Amino acid sequence: GQRWLLSLSAADRKGLLYRIAAVFARHQVQVQLAKVTTLGERVEDTFVVTGPGLHVQREQAQLTQDLLAVLDEP
């Protein structure tokens, strides 16, 4: 199958990685590899992911919207 590279940057806060994982689970995205980096108050996370919905543009857009919502939460 095809794999996708997803990079996220945001302010660090309690439970952020859990919320990102919950979005992945909701969209049936499997994480093949994760690199989680904390730089002071900021995180830069990179994921190699797979999933059936990633091949559908509408599903990609919904995943992006859901991840942005999580990253914008306080």
Steps between C-alpha positions, in 0.01 A plus 500: 500500500587861472641687799465869574729736689318734738678777693335699778627801696317655792530641848558218748223423748377216713321226305590628152647172376198311637262731310700455179486121548123520555459679166712234330287225655175671395625515141646146505852633445777263603831646618796314351766728650491798733764755593385723783721798581444755775687827467425691819137608473466371142458153350596385154357156429551298183298191416513245220140386464281271293127452472222444249356850541827664405436410136176701495534878469189571710630276779841670486333838534294384799809353669686827445209702640474275808876518566500880464214520751703294750810714443295818559348377829639665814 
